Amino acid sequence: MTAQIHTRRALAAQLRQIGLGAGDSVMVHAALRSAGRILGGPDALIDALHDVLGPGGTILVYTDWSDDYHDLLDDDGTVPAEIRDDIPPFDPAASRARRANGAIAELVRTRPGARRSANPGASFAAVGGRADWFTADHALDYGYGERSPFAKLVQARGKVLMLGAPLDAMSLLHHAEHLARIPGKRVVRYETPILVAGRKVWRRIEEFDTSDPVVDGLPEGYFGTVVEDFLAAGGGIRGSIGDAPSVLVPAAEMTDFAVRWLEDRAASR
């Protein structure tokens, strides 16, 4: 029976084996059910990450937020007048993470000491030694670009852990889409309510489109192909965390590879 249960100690050993260590900053995407039965539940997995990273390490998750009005925007990105007053503002301290990002996002967001960045759609939560730094000064426009937690993860030589999560869910590659010098990138503009000094304020936001491939001609889910190509070229490590097939990649090298991948395909079109 115990062989089918993953303990915090055993998970920590697997996390070290896949390449995490003291002081690391790691962005985690996780399909928690794929990890199997964990003694103490998913919080034990987060505790195991803290055990490995130590007090100087940081766990990051991509939260986004539950903006369930977004599909009601008109073609100009404007909220219909009849529901405008009913939409609550984005509050970094209280707004739930988008459910599509998995339970790990909300679990980390609500951990004691966690911090949340202020860009609604591109928001991160972080907990650990550098949580304040990672989540500070997140640009509202182009929130996947140079003033984002993604850019800081690259700067910090951090890592990305895909714990049972599909490789096409690696949100770091939205940062690569932003950086890549390719023509025809789609831009979206829309308004969103944010909480400023206790008051709801409407703000128009502009960014490259992250709901579809950023340019025409790229297939849906192409992020998975980019990551597989990176792994095939000798980047990253495959392993298991609990029962979950997992991948760990260095953020800087993964981003550089993805930018080149995008630019090479743009040049060949």
N, C-alpha and C positions, 0 to 999 in steps of 0.2 A: 504493500500500500504506500509506504513512504517513498518508494522509488518514483511514484507518479506525482509527487508533490515537490514543487521547487521552493526551496527556502531562500531567505534573504542572503545567507552566506554562500549558497551554491550559485545564485544569480550573480553575486559580486565576482565570484571566480570566473564565470563565463564572460562577464563584462571586461575583466582584465585580459582574458585570453583573446578577445576580439580586438583589443588594442587601446582600451581606455586606461587612463592612469591619473595619478594625483595631479591636481591643478588644471586638468583639462576643462575646456568649455565645450559642451556637446548639445547640439540641437537634436531632439528626439521626435521621431514620428513612430507611433506604435499602434499595431493592431493587437490590443491586449488579449483578446480571446485566443489568438494564435499562440500565445506564450504558454497556454495550458494552466493547470491548477497551481496557484501560488499560495503558499502558507502566509496568511496575513493580507492576501488580496493585492491589488495593484499598488497600494501604498508601500508594500514591502519591496516592490521593484524600484520605486523612487528612492526608498531608503537605501537600497543596494547601490544605486547610482551615486548617492551622497557618500556612501562608504568608500567607493572607489575614487571619486573625485576629490574627496577631502574638503576642508573648509575653504580652500582657495579656488575650488572648481565651481562651475556653474552649469545648471541644467536649463535649457531653453526649449520653448515650444512655440509653434505658430498657432495663434488663437483665432485671428480674425474676430468676428462677432456675429451674433444672431440678428442680422438686419433683415428680418423677414418681409420687409416692405420693398426690397430692392427690385423684385420683378414687376412692381407696379409703376416704376419710373417711366416717364414718357421718353420719346426719342431724343429729347434734349437733356435727359438725366434729371428732370424736375419731378418732385413729389406732387401727386395730385392734391389740389387744395382741400378736398373734402376729408382727407385723412391726415393732413399736415400737423394739426394740433394734437393728434392722438399718438404720434410716434415718439417713443422715449429717446432721449439722447444717448449717445455712446458715452459711457462712464468707465474709464480704465479700471477703476476699483471695484465695479459691480457688474458690468455687462458680461453676460455669459459668453464663453467661447463657442464658436460655431460647432454644432454637433458633428458635422461632416469631418472635422479634424480629429475625431476620436476622443475617447474619454480622457486620454493622457493630457490633452490641452487644458481641460477644466480642472483636472486633479492638480496639475502643477500651478495653475493660476490661483487656486485657493489654498495652496500650502502656506503655512506661517512664514512670513518674511518674503513672500513672492512679490515681484514688481511687474507692472504691465506698461507697455509703451502706448503712446497717445494717438497713433494713427489707427482709425477704426478698422479698416479692411485689411491692413497689413500688420496688425498688432501682434506683438510677442508677449509672452510671460516668461519670466526668468526667476530662478531662485538659486542662491549660493553666493559665492564670494564677489562676483562682478555683476550681480543682477542690476544694481543701480546704473552702472555704466552702460550695459547693453541696452537698457530700455529708455535711457534719457535721449532727448533731442531727436526723436523720430519724426522725420519730415512728414507733413500732411500730403503734399504733392509728391508724386513719384516715390512712394513709400517703400519700394523695393530697390531703391538706388543707392547713391553714395551716402546718404544720411539715413541709414536704416540699420537695424540689428543684423541683417544679413551682411552688410559691409563690415560691421564690427566683428562678426564671427570670422570673416576672412582675415581681417587685420590681426585678430588674436590667435591666428593659426588654430582655430577650433575645428571641430569635427561634426559630422552628421551621422546619426544612428538611425537606420531603418529597421525597426524591431518588428518583423513580421508584416510591416507595411509595404504596399506595392511600391516599386521603385519609381513609378510615374507620379507618386505623391511627394517627391522630394522638392519642397517649395524653394530651396536655395536656388534652383534653376530659374526661378522668376528673376532673381538678381542677375543671373547670366544673360537673360533676355534683355534686361535693362541695359547692361553694359555692352552687349554685342553691337558692332557697327554694321548694321544691316538695314537696307531700305525697306520702306513700306510697313513699319511697325504701327499697329493699330493703337490709337489713343482713345481712352474713354474719359468722359467728364460727367460728373454727377454731383448732386447735393446730398449732404448727410448732416444729421444733427449731432452736435458734440456738446459736452458739458463744459462750460467755461465759468469759473468762479461761481458755481452753483446755479447757473442759468443755461437754458438751452439756446444754442447759437447754430444757425444754419451756415454751412461752409461748402462751397463748391470745390471738389477735388478733381485733380487731373493726374492720370497715370497711364502707363502702358497696359493694355488689356491682358488680364491674367485669367480670364474665364475660358479663353481659347488659345491655341498657339498664336504667338504674337504677330506672325506674318502668315500670309497665305502660302500654301504648298507644304506645310508641315503637318503630319498626321496627328490626330488626337492621341494623347498618351505618349508623345514622342520623348518625354522626359525619361521614360523607362529605357528607351533605346540608348539615349546618351549615357545613362548610368551603366548599362550593360557594356557599352563600348569602352567606358573608362575602366571598368573592372577587367575586361578582356585585355586591355593595354597594360595591366599590372598595377593599376591604382586600386586602393581600398582593400578591405578584408571581408571575407564571408565567414560566418560562424552561426552558432545557435545561442539564443538567449531563452532559457526555458525550453519550450518546444518550438519556438518561433525561428524560422530561417531569417537571418539578419545580415545586414551589411553596414560596415563602418567606413566612411570616406573622409579624407581631409578636406575641409571646406575650401581652402585656397586653391588647391590643385584641381578639385572638382569644378570649381567656377571657371578657372582658366581653360580647362579642357572643354567645358560646355560652350564658352565664348568662341573658342576656335572652331568647334563643331558647327556652330550656327554660322559663323562667318564663312567657313569653307563651303557650306551648302548654298549660302547666298551668292557666293562668287561663281558657283557652277551652274546657276540657273540661267 
